[in-house]
Amino acid sequence: MASRNFTPATKRRSFSTPTTLAEELGVSDRTVRRWIAEGRLKAIRLSERVIRIEPAEVERFLAAAQTSGGIGPDAA
């Protein structure tokens, strides 16, 4: 997995939006939302249109993706 400009959770203090997380990971917003819908990435829905992802969940997701072979479309 290529390291993009992602800051570890220990240095991040705020929750991510699907859009900002997508930018950090170099994927589309739609991909992040699909991961949430599939249950691969846990998110907090504050309202019908407002979604936030905890920094620790991002770290967990990335660690799981690294052991399973990545986060791209061909990853498990």
Residue, then its C-alpha position, 0 to 999 in steps of 0.5 A: m500500500a502506497s503511503r499518501n499524505f495520511t497523518p496517524a490517529t495519534k496526531r489527528r484530533s478531529f473526525s474525518t468526513p468521507t470527502t476529506l478521508a477520500e482525499e487523504l487516501g487518494v480514492s473517490d468520495r464514492t469509494v469511502r461511502r461504499w466502504i461505509a455501506e459495506g461495513r468495512l469502515k465504521a462511521i458515525r451518522l450525525s444526521e441523514r447527510v452528515i457522516r464522520i469517521e473517528p481517527a482510530e477507526v481510520e487506523r483500524f481500517l488501514a491496518a486491516a487493509q494492509t494485511s488483506g492486500g490493500i484498499g483498492p477495487d481488487a482488494a478483498 
